[in-house]
Amino acid sequence: MATPLVDHLEGKALSVVRLPGRIAKPRQDGLTIVADRGLGRHAQEDLLELAADYIDIAKLAMGVARLLDPEVLHAKLASYARHDIPTFFAGEISELAIVQGMAGNYYQAIHDLGGWGVEISNAQVAMGIREKCEFIAQAREVGLEVIAECGRKGGVSWAGSKRLVAAEVQACLAAGAHRVLIQAEGLNEGVEEVNESLIQDLVGEFGLETLIFQAKESALRSWFLTTFGARVNLDVDSDQVLDLESRRRGMRKRGVFGLMSGL
């Protein structure tokens, strides 16, 4: 196996100051997944000019892709692809397609557009683990990668059983999911206290590489990086990418010994 390249930011500004290195793209862990909630062409290009080196995967979030002209959507996918950033479509539209009996057509449409992958979730619909795995297999047959999301929205208490959540994660991975995204609502967002034990149990069982955690709040990003280090995979908003990268390299952590290794 080839030794992975390490990014020491030599080509960036103010290189006289050394920072901890990170494995260069393409990475297997320490991934930054950016949620594109409807960035226009200029906003997207601004983001990529500033932060493309630190974005591993883009997510077209909140079903916004359904509201765009095909030419606009194709251009958006192509722009990410030019920066070696694969793009997947978030779960809201995927769940609608499943409810309407159009999942296969939806997966094929994403593939035809040049999308890399699709999120398959049951955040707002009732779906058993076996059925969810069947949809994962269906998307894989079309040629898409799958980000499988585990967790529910709308005040549903889903994070109380580590055994049940772990069984779903394991089943999704076995069905061919590329990564499993752990839903934040009910776990570390919208709750009085972060369910740290479940998060730690999942990392202990499946490792950092296979899991993605949502971390849209500053305190959560700090907690994940302090707990697991720079190699945790995090899903953040587009205006949080540079903040996250600076935290991964220790610049936002107070204290003389705050810098962390990203390797």
C-alpha positions in Angstrom: 0.0 0.0 0.0 1.4 3.4 -1.0 2.2 5.8 1.8 -0.5 8.6 1.8 0.6 12.1 1.1 0.6 14.5 4.0 -0.7 18.1 3.4 1.5 20.5 5.4 0.0 23.6 3.6 3.4 24.6 2.1 1.7 26.4 -0.8 -0.7 28.4 1.4 -0.1 31.9 2.8 2.1 32.6 5.8 3.9 29.3 5.4 6.7 30.6 7.8 4.3 29.4 10.5 4.2 25.6 10.7 0.9 23.7 11.4 0.2 20.1 12.0 -0.1 18.1 8.8 -3.1 16.2 7.6 -3.5 13.3 5.1 -4.1 14.9 1.7 -7.1 14.3 -0.4 -8.4 11.7 -1.2 -8.7 10.8 2.4 -10.3 7.8 4.0 -11.1 9.5 7.3 -11.0 13.0 8.7 -13.6 13.8 6.0 -15.4 17.2 5.8 -18.8 16.8 4.2 -20.3 20.2 3.3 -24.0 20.8 3.1 -24.9 22.8 0.0 -28.3 24.4 0.9 -28.8 26.1 -2.4 -25.6 28.0 -3.1 -25.7 30.0 -6.3 -23.0 29.7 -8.9 -21.0 32.6 -7.6 -21.3 31.6 -4.0 -20.3 28.0 -4.9 -17.3 29.2 -6.8 -16.3 31.5 -3.9 -16.5 28.5 -1.5 -14.4 26.3 -3.8 -11.8 29.0 -4.4 -11.4 29.4 -0.6 -11.9 25.9 0.7 -11.9 23.2 -2.1 -8.8 21.6 -0.6 -10.6 21.0 2.7 -13.9 19.6 1.3 -14.1 15.8 0.7 -17.7 15.3 -0.2 -20.6 17.7 -1.0 -24.2 17.1 -0.1 -27.1 18.8 -1.9 -29.2 19.3 1.2 -32.8 19.9 2.0 -34.2 18.7 -1.3 -33.1 21.9 -3.0 -32.0 19.9 -6.1 -35.7 19.4 -7.0 -36.2 23.2 -7.3 -33.4 23.8 -9.8 -33.3 23.8 -13.6 -31.5 20.7 -14.9 -28.8 22.9 -16.5 -28.1 24.6 -13.2 -28.0 21.4 -11.3 -25.7 19.8 -13.9 -23.4 22.8 -13.7 -23.3 22.6 -9.9 -22.3 18.9 -10.0 -19.6 19.6 -12.7 -18.2 22.5 -10.6 -17.7 20.2 -7.6 -16.3 17.5 -9.8 -13.6 19.8 -11.2 -12.3 20.1 -7.7 -12.4 16.3 -7.1 -15.4 16.6 -4.8 -18.0 13.9 -5.2 -21.6 15.0 -4.7 -24.6 13.1 -3.2 -28.2 14.0 -2.9 -29.7 14.3 0.6 -32.4 12.1 2.0 -35.6 14.3 1.9 -36.3 13.7 -1.8 -35.1 10.1 -1.5 -37.7 9.5 1.1 -40.4 11.1 -1.1 -39.3 8.9 -4.0 -39.6 5.8 -1.8 -43.1 6.8 -0.6 -44.2 7.4 -4.2 -42.8 4.1 -5.4 -40.3 5.9 -7.7 -37.0 5.1 -5.9 -35.5 3.2 -8.8 -36.4 6.0 -11.3 -34.9 8.6 -8.8 -31.6 6.7 -8.5 -31.3 6.4 -12.2 -32.0 10.1 -12.7 -29.2 11.0 -10.3 -26.9 8.7 -12.1 -27.8 10.2 -15.5 -27.2 13.7 -14.1 -23.7 12.7 -13.1 -24.3 12.5 -9.4 -21.9 10.4 -7.3 -24.3 9.1 -4.7 -27.6 9.3 -2.8 -28.5 9.4 0.9 -31.0 6.7 1.9 -32.7 7.5 5.1 -35.8 6.9 7.1 -35.7 10.2 9.1 -39.3 11.0 8.4 -40.9 7.8 7.1 -41.4 4.4 8.8 -39.1 1.9 7.3 -37.6 -1.4 8.6 -33.9 -2.2 8.4 -34.4 -4.9 5.8 -36.4 -2.6 3.6 -33.8 0.1 3.9 -31.1 -2.3 2.9 -33.1 -3.3 -0.2 -33.1 0.4 -1.3 -29.4 0.6 -0.6 -28.8 -2.4 -2.9 -31.1 -0.9 -5.5 -29.1 2.3 -5.6 -25.8 0.5 -5.8 -27.1 -1.6 -8.7 -27.6 1.7 -10.7 -24.0 2.6 -10.0 -24.4 5.1 -7.1 -22.6 5.3 -3.8 -24.9 5.4 -0.8 -24.6 7.4 2.3 -27.0 5.7 4.7 -28.5 7.8 7.4 -29.5 6.4 10.7 -31.8 8.2 13.0 -35.2 9.9 13.0 -36.5 13.5 13.0 -39.6 15.1 14.5 -39.1 14.3 18.2 -38.9 10.6 17.7 -36.9 8.9 20.4 -34.5 6.7 18.4 -31.2 6.9 20.2 -32.1 5.1 23.4 -30.9 1.6 22.3 -27.3 1.2 21.3 -28.0 -2.3 20.3 -30.7 -1.3 17.8 -28.7 1.6 16.3 -25.6 -0.6 16.0 -27.7 -3.3 14.2 -28.9 -0.8 11.7 -25.4 0.6 11.1 -24.0 -2.9 10.6 -26.9 -3.8 8.2 -26.4 -0.7 6.1 -22.7 -1.3 5.7 -23.2 -4.9 4.9 -25.7 -3.9 2.2 -23.0 -1.8 0.5 -23.3 1.7 2.0 -20.2 3.8 1.5 -20.6 5.5 4.9 -23.3 5.8 7.6 -24.4 9.3 8.6 -25.7 9.5 12.1 -28.6 11.8 12.4 -28.0 14.7 14.9 -31.6 15.4 15.9 -32.3 13.4 19.0 -28.7 12.5 19.5 -26.7 15.7 19.8 -29.1 18.4 18.6 -32.4 19.3 20.1 -31.6 17.5 23.3 -30.7 18.7 26.8 -27.6 16.6 26.9 -25.5 15.1 24.1 -25.8 11.3 24.0 -22.0 10.9 24.3 -22.1 7.2 25.3 -23.9 6.2 22.2 -21.6 8.1 19.9 -18.5 6.6 21.7 -20.0 3.1 21.5 -20.6 3.5 17.8 -17.1 4.7 17.1 -15.7 1.9 19.3 -17.6 -0.7 17.3 -17.3 0.6 13.8 -14.4 3.0 13.8 -14.0 6.6 12.7 -13.7 5.8 9.0 -17.2 4.3 8.4 -19.2 6.9 10.3 -20.2 10.6 9.6 -21.5 12.8 12.4 -23.4 16.1 11.9 -21.8 19.0 13.7 -23.5 22.3 12.7 -23.0 23.8 16.2 -19.6 25.2 17.3 -19.7 23.4 20.6 -20.3 20.1 18.9 -17.4 20.5 16.5 -15.1 21.2 19.5 -16.5 18.1 21.3 -16.0 15.7 18.4 -12.5 16.9 17.7 -11.5 16.9 21.4 -13.0 13.4 21.9 -11.9 11.7 18.7 -9.2 13.9 17.1 -8.8 15.3 13.6 -9.8 12.1 11.9 -13.5 12.2 12.7 -15.8 12.6 9.7 -18.1 15.6 10.2 -21.0 17.1 8.2 -21.0 20.9 8.4 -22.6 23.9 6.6 -20.7 25.7 3.8 -19.8 28.6 6.0 -18.2 26.3 8.6 -15.6 24.6 6.4 -12.6 26.8 7.2 -13.6 27.0 10.8 -13.6 23.2 11.0 -10.3 22.9 9.1 -8.6 25.3 11.5 -9.9 23.3 14.4 -8.6 20.1 12.8 -5.2 21.7 12.8 -5.5 22.9 16.3 -5.7 26.7 15.6 -9.0 27.2 17.4 -8.1 25.2 20.6 -6.9 27.3 23.5 -3.8 26.4 25.5 -0.1 26.0 24.7 -0.6 22.3 24.0 -3.8 22.7 22.0 -2.4 21.7 18.6 -3.4 18.2 17.4 -2.0 15.9 14.9 -4.2 15.1 11.9 -2.3 12.0 10.9 
